[in-house]
Amino acid sequence: MEAVIASIGGKAGELAFDLIAQEIAYVLNYKTNVENLKEGVDELKDARRRVQQSVDAAKRRGRKIYKDVDKWLATVDHVISEMDGTELKEDEERADGMRFIGLCPNFKSRYLLSKKAEKEAGTIAQLLEKGRFDTVSYLPAPQRVCIGSVNAFNRAMEALKNDNSAIVGVFGARRVPMATLVKDVARLAEGKLYDKVVIATISQTPNIEKIRIEIADNLGLNSDDPSLTPDAKRIQLCERLQQEKVLVILDDIRVPFDLEALGIPTTGEDMGCKILLTSRKSDVLSSMGVRKPFAINIFDTEEAWDLFRNMAGDIVERYNLCCTTNEVARKCAELPIAIGTIAETLKTKKALFELKNGLEELKSPILRSFKRYLGDACSIDVTKGWVWADSGQVDFILGSLQISIDFSAGSFHVRVMSGSNHLEFDLFQIQIVLESGLFQIWIKSNLNQLKL
């Protein structure tokens, strides 16, 4: 009996000693535990940044993000915000402080801080393990593609397979859903033709540094390194693109810029990357080295009707409008800019006679008058004409003509297009008159004088 009691007492003593030693270790090792926590937070921030970059790149390619990825990002944001808050700093200050006139360390504060740091470090370790995603996105269910022509999409894919050209250019008029083309090309090209697809939207005046950072981040390069000069970053990006099979898509280019200044190689025997440029103007692409840019602005009748119906909504199927709207879409077959505008306008115009008036206007060779309500970009008079204003450019429809006025260079240059034919001339004078919330435009050219 005494032996049993002694054995039990010995084991209890060992257990008690281990527990006491563990509690004392919290006090003695509080600085180590806090440092381990801070290192874990830094690792978690880096992991979050990498996952977010993958998520952003996937979204630009039209992919859907897995729910567990979004949930992980939200949890990480919450943990990081708590660790970056003032509470941890205040706990450290209390633990480093002294008590009893500076003669005794604050053991209680050190114990509590150390235990908390160890627990939080364990939570962070679990998040780091869960954040090792094989993939963050998936392809959504396929939808019917309404881009100018399915043939144009196929031409883009064939051009990307061709090794004879490093740069492919695609242009289309305003309201051609170029974004759909870009996403579909990226979706099909990645993994099949290229190891990685990177998309950057340019839009207005190109910001070379911003674009370079966006591309570098998507390739996993350290674009935030303060020791790298802009020229060093350019060389770093160029070398990376030459080494890997990457498709770089630069979308919605308004003005030409130097690709090599950005860090994108355009020549070389061992070119790994291919560049796809999209713009509204073919001359922009030509000036950037595209030999034969091809257009996505011609719709066949079936595609025109599909796009028109999708954009106009269920109003097309009501009030026996199908025959009339089908005819309108057919009349717009070579003017995708008009398809989108008439379809959007139709959403607010339900009367059959209004739509028929629009059809009659499309049959006219040219309109002699044009009016548009100010203030609401979607409030366009379908019976008169359509206009879109942009930085340095105005595009509008007059009857069967697509007209673009470019005033970005300080003068007015007009380009009139009808199908494959076009006419260009310079304006001598332009005058805008406001009247009762409407405006009228008079332009005087070297050809004739028109009132719009």
C-alpha positions as CSV (number, residue, x, y, z in Angstrom):
1,M,0.0,0.0,0.0
2,E,2.7,2.4,0.9
3,A,4.5,1.7,-2.4
4,V,1.3,2.4,-4.3
5,I,0.8,5.7,-2.4
6,A,4.4,6.6,-3.0
7,S,4.0,5.8,-6.8
8,I,0.9,7.9,-7.1
9,G,2.5,10.7,-5.1
10,G,5.5,10.6,-7.3
11,K,3.5,10.9,-10.5
12,A,1.4,13.7,-9.1
13,G,4.5,15.5,-8.1
14,E,6.0,15.1,-11.6
15,L,2.8,16.3,-13.1
16,A,2.6,19.3,-10.8
17,F,6.2,20.1,-11.5
18,D,5.6,20.1,-15.2
19,L,2.6,22.3,-14.9
20,I,4.5,24.8,-12.7
21,A,7.5,24.7,-15.1
22,Q,5.2,25.4,-18.1
23,E,3.6,28.4,-16.3
24,I,7.0,29.7,-15.3
25,A,8.2,29.3,-18.9
26,Y,5.4,31.7,-20.0
27,V,7.0,34.4,-17.8
28,L,10.6,33.7,-18.8
29,N,10.0,33.3,-22.6
30,Y,7.4,36.1,-23.1
31,K,9.7,38.1,-25.4
32,T,10.3,35.0,-27.6
33,N,6.6,34.2,-27.8
34,V,5.8,37.8,-28.8
35,E,8.6,37.8,-31.5
36,N,7.3,34.6,-32.8
37,L,3.8,36.1,-33.0
38,K,5.1,39.2,-34.9
39,E,6.9,37.0,-37.4
40,G,3.8,34.9,-37.9
41,V,1.8,38.1,-38.6
42,D,4.3,39.2,-41.2
43,E,4.1,35.8,-42.8
44,L,0.3,35.9,-42.8
45,K,0.4,39.3,-44.5
46,D,2.7,38.0,-47.2
47,A,0.4,35.0,-47.7
48,R,-2.7,37.2,-47.9
49,R,-1.0,39.4,-50.4
50,R,-0.2,36.5,-52.7
51,V,-3.7,35.0,-52.4
52,Q,-5.2,38.5,-53.1
53,Q,-3.1,38.9,-56.2
54,S,-4.2,35.5,-57.5
55,V,-7.8,36.5,-56.8
56,D,-7.5,39.8,-58.6
57,A,-5.9,38.1,-61.6
58,A,-8.6,35.5,-61.7
59,K,-11.4,38.1,-61.7
60,R,-9.8,40.0,-64.5
61,R,-9.9,36.7,-66.5
62,G,-13.6,36.3,-65.8
63,R,-13.2,33.5,-63.3
64,K,-15.2,32.9,-60.1
65,I,-13.6,32.8,-56.7
66,Y,-14.2,29.9,-54.4
67,K,-16.2,30.7,-51.3
68,D,-13.5,29.2,-48.9
69,V,-11.0,31.6,-50.4
70,D,-13.2,34.6,-49.7
71,K,-13.8,33.3,-46.2
72,W,-10.1,32.8,-45.6
73,L,-9.3,36.4,-46.7
74,A,-12.0,37.8,-44.4
75,T,-10.7,35.8,-41.4
76,V,-7.1,36.9,-42.1
77,D,-8.2,40.5,-42.4
78,H,-9.8,40.3,-39.0
79,V,-6.8,38.6,-37.3
80,I,-4.3,41.1,-38.8
81,S,-6.4,44.1,-37.8
82,E,-6.4,42.8,-34.2
83,M,-2.7,42.2,-34.2
84,D,-2.0,45.6,-35.7
85,G,-4.2,47.3,-33.1
86,T,-3.1,49.1,-30.0
87,E,-4.0,46.3,-27.5
88,L,-0.9,44.2,-28.2
89,K,1.4,47.3,-27.9
90,E,-0.2,48.2,-24.6
91,D,0.2,44.6,-23.3
92,E,3.9,44.8,-24.3
93,E,4.4,48.1,-22.5
94,R,2.8,46.7,-19.3
95,A,4.9,43.5,-19.5
96,D,8.1,45.5,-19.9
97,G,7.2,47.7,-17.0
98,M,8.4,47.3,-13.4
99,R,6.5,47.3,-10.1
100,F,7.2,48.3,-6.5
101,I,9.2,51.4,-7.3
102,G,10.9,49.8,-10.3
103,L,12.4,46.9,-8.3
104,C,10.2,44.0,-9.4
105,P,9.2,42.9,-12.9
106,N,5.5,42.7,-13.8
107,F,5.2,38.9,-13.8
108,K,1.5,38.8,-14.2
109,S,1.5,41.0,-17.3
110,R,4.3,38.9,-18.8
111,Y,2.6,35.7,-18.1
112,L,-0.7,36.9,-19.6
113,L,1.0,38.4,-22.7
114,S,3.1,35.3,-23.3
115,K,0.2,32.9,-23.1
116,K,-1.9,35.1,-25.4
117,A,1.0,35.4,-27.9
118,E,1.4,31.6,-28.0
119,K,-2.3,31.0,-28.6
120,E,-2.5,33.7,-31.4
121,A,0.6,32.2,-33.0
122,G,-1.1,28.9,-33.1
123,T,-4.1,30.4,-34.8
124,I,-1.9,32.1,-37.4
125,A,-0.1,28.8,-38.1
126,Q,-3.4,27.2,-38.8
127,L,-4.4,30.1,-41.2
128,L,-1.1,29.8,-43.0
129,E,-1.7,26.1,-43.5
130,K,-5.3,26.6,-44.8
131,G,-4.0,29.4,-47.1
132,R,-2.0,27.0,-49.3
133,F,-4.7,26.9,-52.0
134,D,-4.0,24.9,-55.1
135,T,-6.3,27.2,-57.0
136,V,-8.4,30.1,-55.9
137,S,-10.9,30.2,-58.8
138,Y,-13.0,28.2,-61.3
139,L,-14.5,28.7,-64.7
140,P,-18.2,29.8,-64.5
141,A,-20.8,28.0,-66.6
142,P,-20.3,28.9,-70.2
143,Q,-22.5,31.7,-71.6
144,R,-23.3,32.6,-75.1
145,V,-20.7,35.0,-76.4
146,C,-22.0,38.1,-78.1
147,I,-18.9,39.6,-79.6
148,G,-18.9,41.2,-83.0
149,S,-18.4,37.9,-84.7
150,V,-17.5,34.4,-83.5
151,N,-15.1,34.4,-86.4
152,A,-13.3,37.4,-84.8
153,F,-12.8,35.4,-81.6
154,N,-11.5,32.5,-83.5
155,R,-9.1,34.8,-85.4
156,A,-7.8,36.1,-82.1
157,M,-7.1,32.6,-80.9
158,E,-5.4,31.6,-84.1
159,A,-3.2,34.7,-84.0
160,L,-2.1,33.8,-80.5
161,K,-1.1,30.4,-81.7
162,N,1.0,31.9,-84.5
163,D,4.7,32.1,-83.6
164,N,5.5,34.5,-86.4
165,S,4.1,37.6,-84.6
166,A,4.8,38.7,-81.1
167,I,2.0,41.3,-81.0
168,V,-1.7,40.8,-81.8
169,G,-4.0,43.8,-82.1
170,V,-7.8,43.9,-82.0
171,F,-9.9,47.0,-82.4
172,G,-13.6,47.7,-82.3
173,A,-16.0,50.6,-82.1
174,R,-17.4,51.8,-78.8
175,R,-19.9,49.5,-77.2
176,V,-18.5,46.4,-78.9
177,P,-18.2,44.2,-75.8
178,M,-14.4,44.0,-76.0
179,A,-14.2,43.0,-72.3
180,T,-16.1,39.8,-73.1
181,L,-13.5,39.0,-75.8
182,V,-10.6,39.7,-73.5
183,K,-12.0,37.5,-70.7
184,D,-12.9,34.6,-73.1
185,V,-9.5,34.7,-74.7
186,A,-7.8,34.7,-71.3
187,R,-10.0,31.9,-70.1
188,L,-9.2,29.6,-73.0
189,A,-5.5,30.6,-73.5
190,E,-4.4,30.0,-69.9
191,G,-3.2,26.5,-69.4
192,K,-3.7,25.5,-73.1
193,L,-1.6,28.0,-75.0
194,Y,0.2,29.8,-72.2
195,D,1.3,29.1,-68.6
196,K,0.0,32.3,-67.3
197,V,-2.3,35.2,-68.6
198,V,-1.9,38.7,-67.3
199,I,-4.4,41.5,-68.0
200,A,-4.0,45.2,-67.5
201,T,-6.5,47.8,-68.4
202,I,-4.9,51.0,-69.8
203,S,-7.9,53.4,-70.6
204,Q,-6.8,57.0,-70.4
205,T,-3.2,58.4,-70.5
206,P,-1.0,55.4,-69.7
207,N,0.8,55.4,-66.3
208,I,3.8,53.3,-67.1
209,E,4.9,52.7,-63.5
210,K,1.4,51.7,-62.4
211,I,1.0,49.3,-65.4
212,R,4.4,47.8,-64.7
213,I,3.5,47.2,-61.1
214,E,0.2,45.6,-62.0
215,I,1.9,43.1,-64.4
216,A,4.8,42.4,-62.1
217,D,2.5,41.7,-59.1
218,N,0.5,39.2,-61.2
219,L,3.8,37.4,-62.1
220,G,4.9,37.2,-58.5
221,L,7.7,39.8,-58.8
222,N,8.6,42.0,-55.9
223,S,7.5,45.3,-57.3
224,D,7.6,47.0,-53.9
225,D,11.4,46.6,-53.4
226,P,12.6,50.1,-52.7
227,S,16.2,49.2,-53.7
228,L,15.1,48.7,-57.3
229,T,15.1,51.7,-59.7
230,P,12.4,52.0,-62.3
231,D,15.0,50.9,-64.9
232,A,15.9,47.9,-62.8
233,K,12.2,47.0,-62.5
234,R,11.8,47.3,-66.3
235,I,14.7,44.9,-66.9
236,Q,13.5,42.5,-64.2
237,L,10.0,42.3,-65.9
238,C,11.5,42.0,-69.4
239,E,13.7,39.1,-68.3
240,R,10.8,37.3,-66.6
241,L,8.6,37.7,-69.7
242,Q,11.3,36.3,-71.9
243,Q,11.8,33.2,-69.7
244,E,8.1,32.1,-69.4
245,K,5.3,31.4,-71.7
246,V,3.0,34.3,-70.7
247,L,0.2,36.1,-72.5
248,V,0.1,39.8,-71.6
249,I,-3.2,41.5,-72.5
250,L,-3.3,45.3,-72.5
251,D,-6.9,46.3,-72.8
252,D,-8.6,49.5,-74.0
253,I,-5.5,51.5,-75.2
254,R,-6.5,55.0,-76.1
255,V,-3.1,56.5,-77.0
256,P,0.1,54.8,-78.2
257,F,3.0,54.2,-75.8
258,D,6.3,52.4,-75.8
259,L,6.0,48.7,-74.8
260,E,9.7,48.3,-74.2
261,A,9.8,51.3,-71.8
262,L,7.2,49.4,-69.9
263,G,9.4,46.3,-69.8
264,I,7.5,44.2,-72.3
265,P,9.8,42.7,-75.0
266,T,8.6,42.9,-78.6
267,T,11.5,41.2,-80.4
268,G,13.9,38.4,-79.8
269,E,14.6,34.8,-80.8
270,D,13.6,33.3,-77.4
271,M,10.5,35.3,-76.8
272,G,8.3,33.4,-74.3
273,C,5.5,36.0,-74.1
274,K,2.9,37.1,-76.5
275,I,1.1,40.5,-76.4
276,L,-2.6,41.1,-77.1
277,L,-3.5,44.8,-77.5
278,T,-7.1,46.0,-77.7
279,S,-8.2,49.5,-78.7
280,R,-11.0,51.4,-80.4
281,K,-8.7,52.7,-83.2
282,S,-6.6,50.6,-85.6
283,D,-4.0,53.4,-86.0
284,V,-3.2,53.3,-82.3
285,L,-2.4,49.6,-82.6
286,S,-0.4,50.1,-85.8
287,S,1.8,52.7,-84.2
288,M,2.5,50.2,-81.4
289,G,3.9,47.7,-83.8
290,V,0.9,45.6,-84.7
291,R,1.2,44.7,-88.4
292,K,-2.3,43.7,-89.2
293,P,-4.8,44.6,-86.5
294,F,-8.2,43.1,-87.1
295,A,-11.6,44.5,-86.3
296,I,-14.4,43.2,-84.2
297,N,-17.2,45.5,-85.3
298,I,-19.1,43.5,-87.9
299,F,-22.1,41.5,-86.8
300,D,-24.0,39.0,-88.8
301,T,-27.8,39.2,-88.5
302,E,-28.2,36.4,-86.0
303,E,-25.4,37.8,-83.7
304,A,-26.8,41.3,-84.0
305,W,-30.3,40.0,-82.9
306,D,-28.8,38.0,-80.0
307,L,-26.9,40.9,-78.7
308,F,-29.8,43.2,-79.2
309,R,-32.2,40.9,-77.3
310,N,-29.8,40.3,-74.4
311,M,-29.2,44.0,-73.9
312,A,-32.9,45.1,-74.3
313,G,-34.3,42.5,-71.9
314,D,-37.8,41.0,-71.8
315,I,-39.4,44.1,-73.4
316,V,-38.4,42.5,-76.8
317,E,-40.7,39.5,-76.2
318,R,-43.7,41.6,-75.1
319,Y,-46.2,43.6,-77.1
320,N,-45.5,41.6,-80.3
321,L,-42.3,43.6,-80.8
322,C,-40.2,40.6,-82.0
323,C,-40.6,41.3,-85.8
324,T,-39.9,45.0,-85.5
325,T,-36.9,44.6,-83.1
326,N,-35.5,41.9,-85.3
327,E,-35.6,44.3,-88.2
328,V,-33.9,47.0,-86.2
329,A,-31.2,44.7,-85.1
330,R,-30.7,43.6,-88.7
331,K,-30.4,47.2,-89.8
332,C,-27.7,47.7,-87.2
333,A,-25.8,44.7,-88.2
334,E,-22.7,46.6,-89.3
335,L,-23.0,49.2,-86.5
336,P,-22.6,47.5,-83.1
337,I,-22.4,50.9,-81.5
338,A,-26.0,51.4,-82.5
339,I,-27.2,48.0,-81.3
340,G,-26.2,48.7,-77.7
341,T,-27.7,52.2,-77.7
342,I,-31.0,51.3,-79.2
343,A,-31.3,48.3,-76.9
344,E,-30.7,50.4,-73.8
345,T,-33.1,53.0,-75.0
346,L,-35.8,50.4,-75.8
347,K,-35.9,49.5,-72.1
348,T,-37.6,52.8,-71.4
349,K,-39.7,53.0,-74.6
350,K,-42.4,50.4,-74.7
351,A,-44.6,51.9,-77.4
352,L,-44.4,50.1,-80.8
353,F,-44.6,53.3,-82.8
354,E,-41.5,54.7,-81.1
355,L,-39.5,51.6,-82.2
356,K,-40.8,51.8,-85.7
357,N,-39.8,55.5,-85.8
358,G,-36.3,54.4,-84.9
359,L,-36.3,51.9,-87.7
360,E,-37.3,54.5,-90.2
361,E,-34.5,56.7,-89.1
362,L,-32.0,53.9,-89.6
363,K,-33.3,53.6,-93.2
364,S,-32.5,57.2,-93.8
365,P,-29.2,58.0,-95.5
366,I,-28.4,60.8,-93.0
367,L,-30.2,62.8,-90.3
368,R,-30.5,66.5,-90.6
369,S,-31.2,67.2,-87.0
370,F,-29.9,65.8,-83.7
371,K,-30.9,66.5,-80.1
372,R,-30.0,64.8,-76.9
373,Y,-31.1,65.4,-73.3
374,L,-28.3,66.6,-71.0
375,G,-27.5,65.0,-67.7
376,D,-28.5,61.4,-68.1
377,A,-26.2,59.4,-70.3
378,C,-28.8,56.7,-70.8
379,S,-31.6,59.1,-71.8
380,I,-31.1,59.0,-75.6
381,D,-33.8,59.9,-78.1
382,V,-34.1,56.8,-80.4
383,T,-36.0,58.8,-83.0
384,K,-33.2,61.4,-83.5
385,G,-29.7,60.0,-83.0
386,W,-27.2,58.7,-80.5
387,V,-24.0,60.3,-79.1
388,W,-21.3,59.3,-76.6
389,A,-18.7,61.8,-75.3
390,D,-15.3,60.7,-74.2
391,S,-12.0,62.5,-73.2
392,G,-11.0,64.2,-76.5
393,Q,-13.6,62.4,-78.6
394,V,-17.3,62.3,-79.5
395,D,-18.9,59.4,-81.2
396,F,-22.4,59.3,-82.5
397,I,-24.8,57.8,-85.1
398,L,-26.6,59.7,-87.8
399,G,-28.9,57.4,-89.7
400,S,-26.7,54.7,-91.2
401,L,-23.5,56.6,-90.6
402,Q,-21.1,56.2,-87.6
403,I,-19.3,59.5,-87.0
404,S,-16.4,60.2,-84.7
405,I,-15.1,63.8,-83.9
406,D,-11.6,63.8,-82.4
407,F,-10.7,67.1,-80.7
408,S,-7.8,65.8,-78.5
409,A,-5.1,67.5,-80.6
410,G,-6.6,71.0,-80.3
411,S,-8.3,70.8,-83.7
412,F,-11.4,69.0,-84.9
413,H,-11.0,66.0,-87.2
414,V,-14.1,64.1,-88.4
415,R,-14.2,60.5,-89.5
416,V,-17.5,59.2,-91.1
417,M,-17.9,55.5,-91.6
418,S,-20.5,53.5,-93.3
419,G,-19.7,49.8,-93.4
420,S,-16.2,49.5,-94.9
421,N,-16.3,53.0,-96.5
422,H,-15.2,56.1,-94.7
423,L,-14.7,59.8,-95.3
424,E,-12.4,62.1,-93.3
425,F,-12.3,65.9,-93.2
426,D,-11.3,68.7,-90.8
427,L,-13.7,71.1,-89.1
428,F,-13.3,74.8,-89.5
429,Q,-15.8,75.7,-86.8
430,I,-18.0,74.1,-84.2
431,Q,-20.7,75.8,-82.2
432,I,-22.9,74.4,-79.4
433,V,-26.1,76.1,-78.5
434,L,-28.1,75.2,-75.3
435,E,-31.9,75.7,-75.5
436,S,-34.4,74.5,-72.9
437,G,-32.2,71.7,-71.5
438,L,-31.3,70.5,-75.1
439,F,-28.3,71.2,-77.2
440,Q,-27.8,71.7,-80.9
441,I,-24.5,71.4,-82.7
442,W,-23.5,73.2,-85.9
443,I,-20.3,72.2,-87.6
444,K,-18.7,73.9,-90.6
445,S,-16.2,71.9,-92.6
446,N,-14.3,72.1,-95.8
447,L,-17.0,69.9,-97.4
448,N,-20.3,71.5,-96.4
449,Q,-22.2,72.8,-93.4
450,L,-24.3,70.5,-91.3
451,K,-26.7,71.1,-88.5
452,L,-26.7,68.2,-86.0
